[in-house]
Amino acid sequence: MRFIRDKKNILINIVLCLFVFMLAICGAEFALRKIDIEGFSGYKIFLGERRNYKDYTLLAQVVASANKDFEFTSGNCYPSNPTGLLPLKVINPYDGKYWYCVSYNKKQRRQGYNPERKRQIALVGDSFTFGEGVKETDTLGYLLNEKYPKINFQNWGIMGADTGSVMQTCKKIIEFAPAVDEVIYFYNLDDVAMSRMAISQREYILFQKKMIYWPKDEEHSLVKVLSKSALFSLARKVWQMKKVSFLTTQLYKDMYLSENNRQGFLMTMDDIRSIKIMLAEHGISFRLVIYPLLYKDLLGRYPAESIHAEIINACNKRGIICLDGYEPFKSYYSLKRFAVHPLDYHPNGLSNREIVDYIHKKDFVIDRPE
């Protein structure tokens, strides 16, 4: 009898455990259906010069009307404003939802915020330099203008630029901006020339990243059913994001530290030296700042430290004055606060301030006497 009673108690405990487990699952499912977790839902909108502008004509018109100080040409919108740095909150007439937007005064950025100043320095690079997702007063050019009251900083950053594009930009600076006596290249780790294998790796990662937010239709009927669950979808996205982070970290290491892309890295550094030489022939000095990736792993480690060291070593060999922009971020356990948005890992205004303060602290830009 005792054996039967014990067995019955075990069965009751198992049933209770299963009931509590199912209750917890149902509770989590209900909660996830009611809330949005930053970075796990939504998407970023490009307005103006990008491919999906036509799909958001009404939203673009609202953003344009919200700009009183300059003519709207392009911008970005996000589904939330976790950092509080996005200046515009507007309603999309198409769906009645709120969007948090930033628009760009490209003309102002290009000429600088104090063009009357005697000394002129040009900033070159890609979207990190330009300030994608960043309002005017948080851009590198604006912050540097504040830090150095005798210098005007012209922002020649171009979204999607690589070293070849930077070379062409510097030729334009020589031709059309004769007052510029120095060029600062904010180097993004994406700027390195890539082999076919590296390009293939990057395309695969971009595909995997896209799958986080727009997963393809699965052929397996069980996965289709499970995908209707908010809990299953969240777990799938978390796994996919971890996979993308791992693959991206490995790609950067391969681009700079492996033999597969060694020639691409050396060619990139040689191209940068060619830019330096070309500018020097016209009396323009050249400096380079390595802008770090805004990512650390769960243990607070920055996976690209060895890459920065490799770039600095290559710069020293080629006589290029170089500053490691990761240094001011070393004390931070996580770099998430420095990104524009969980959906967009461009540096925000907080990140730009860290870089500019470090540049000033290290006397990297010399404020020459008039």
Summary of the structure (lengths in Angstrom):
residues: 370
radius of gyration: 25.0
end to end distance: 101.5
largest distance: 101.5
contacts: 1120
relative contact order: 0.12
helix: 52%
strand: 15%
